[in-house]
Amino acid sequence: MKRIVLMGNPNIGKSVVFSRLTGAEVITSNYPGTTVDFSRGRACLEDERVEIIDAPGTYSLQPTNRAEEVAVEMLRWADLIINVVDATNLERNLFLTLELLEERKPMILALNMWDEAERSGIEIDKKALEEHLDLPVVSTIALTGEGIKELVEKLHEARTPADLKALSEEEKWIDIGWISKEVQKVSHRHPGLADRLSEATIKPFTGTPIALMVIFSTFWTVRLIGEGLIAHLFEPLFELYRPLAMKMSAALGPGMLHDLLIGKIIDGNIDYVQSMGLLTTGIYVPLGMVLPYIVGFYLALSLLEDSGYLPRLATLSDNLFHRLGMHGHAIVPLFLGLGCNVPGALSTRNLETRKQRFIAATLLGLAVPCTAKSAMIFGVLGSYGQGYVFLVFAALAMVYVAAGLVLNKAVRGESPEIFLEIPPYRRPGFLTILKKTWMRIRWFLAEAIPFLFLGVLLVNVLYTVGFMEWIARIFSPFFEWWLAIPGEAVVALLVGFFRKDLAVGMLLPLGLNAGQMVVATTVLSLYFPCVATFAVLVKELGMRDTLKSAAVMAVTALLVGGAMRMALIG
């Protein structure tokens, strides 16, 4: 079966072209780096059955990150190449085109975003471009499907230029400059509203307050959607499920199997958070706690991606994140983590190097509060005064920056510079947003839930054998001495491994004064990720790096907690 590989720079609509050709459901974004792996699909084109591969976006065949390595590997499989080119940025895209020509494989060029080029005052002479490259050239608008039929019809014309010689990098850029001058004409165009908005959202002076408003609005929206889904959908569903769970509990009777499947019966009933059974807590944690916020965040993320704002936010924050050992793309895990740490942990895979992924994941679990935990912090400390609430969040922010600076120096590895092209602002398509959100939710359910189950199972076993109670007895004297909080707070810290917001609430009956409550809340926020996040981190980083990350969190929590105790309590 013939293999057709789609090659092109990031964020040029390549995955949309793939979807048009195959009908396959894939995630497409107006943001670089979405396609980390590759997608496959099959189609019948011109009465011929073919396999189509959507390779990750790359700027060159000299790979600098994992995604580009995958793209180069996919190229080796190609019988025919469709080189998707951004018509609004012809000069930049042609470097990869010239590299692909040197592979001497049949190729056709798709000038995508043809409508954006016209709106930007860019005219491209397709006939002249065909003559210069000795390739068939087709203009396409992948979002609407325009030009896709012509692309298919011209696949049989794909060819390798007859007169082709290898060029150095310098010679390629000289050739690109000459080609662009000959085939492209840019008309003067007065800046419109979208242009002025684009400029305003990138400049620090105007972009920073805009970014803060966007983040706050997103945070509020996600919380609204998440809490609404929990209150009106998931909680009622789990209440309907409770009688069935109780019947299963009665049928199983006491014993190890009951503890594994149903968990502990607390006060004659099932507590979905504390029972720790696979059929109770194991279902409730991913579906009743995590999924509602993920729905809201994936909706918001899709809007920000497809509108074109997210890469601008990445550019705006690049300088800060680079000092922390990452680059502007790290805004995505941070952004997602404010809703729920689980999708934030999953998104660290979009960072290029092990160092970047480790730092991003560690800082996420350490100092990025999810919406549920943030709400509980407000609820618990609000009665003491809003100044104490601010103190906790200020401490988390300072820890995020300080820990990042230290890890950047301590962790070996590379932290490459960001290379990001800013796409034009677009009006997101409603159906596209819904489709993308559904695909991401389905992906989360398939990818994360098995690890969540394993995490709940592990904790269940540790509780059953008495390990958790043993740990609590051992560390109670230390916490009383170092943090000046009652030994009973250790139980809350252990519960925080399952659900941080519940653990914060368990501090209320202990009668802590304001200083003790701030210390306990801060340590609880810092010391360890919840079981759901921990399970995902094991998948993304591996067990060794996850344990290293957890050690950093625990040490930092104790140091910060001790410092705050001395400052607030004495």
Helices and strands as residue ranges (DSSP letters): E 2-8, H 14-22, E 39-45, E 48-54, H 66-75, E 80-86, G 87-89, H 90-101, E 107-112, H 114-119, E 122-124, H 126-133, E 137-139, H 148-153, G 155-157, H 169-183, E 184-186, H 193-200, H 204-229, I 230-234, H 235-252, H 256-261, E 265-266, E 269-270, H 281-284, I 285-290, H 291-307, H 309-323, G 328-330, H 331-337, H 341-347, G 348-350, H 354-367, H 371-381, G 382-384, H 386-410, H 430-447, H 449-464, H 467-482, H 489-495, H 500-505, G 508-510, H 514-526, H 531-541, H 543-568
